[in-house]
Amino acid sequence: MKKFKISTPCIISNLKDHKKLKDTLVSLIKDTKADFLEDKNEYFGDLIHKLDWKNSQDKSRKWVQFIQPHLQKYFNECANKLGYQTVNINNLWFQQYNKNGKHGWHIHGDNYTGVYYVKFSKKAARTELIDPFSQGKKIIINAKEGDIVIFPSYVIHRAAKQKDNSEKIIISFNFNFNFIEPYLFKKIDNLKGKHCD
């Protein structure tokens, strides 16, 4: 088997109005019924103090109704920049980590996934990715509070162990890009192709 490289985009940027949205969003998340998850497997183990993954398709949750319009707008802007028209959010859930919290190596379904860092101190544990081409390179995302990172769902990733005492709250999501922007084809038709041998 021979591997060849294609570029695939990952995006990081700050959600507009995060500072205005944060306190209400955190309060709504705190009021949401949530589960505790612990698995002691060395590589895939988790210690997530609160999460509502089981309800990730339920759009009637108060915190989802509050933040989804902002996320939808942000994702649609990302889609347009990448040559797609819209985004369909299929799952949306929060995870809260306290000291020693972590989420082991895993992947997601759908086209893209990612993280919105809702409450995230400078010392909070970072999201780590494994480069899908080399599989020997770990990428540590240097995100800050209010940032949203999106990347292809097949990329192996984890939330490293939370070593400090700060509370970390993130929102994770799975979505699909829908429909291709016609401008992309006009641009591509005028380019020479690259052969893969």
Disulfide bonds with the S-S distance in Angstrom:
none
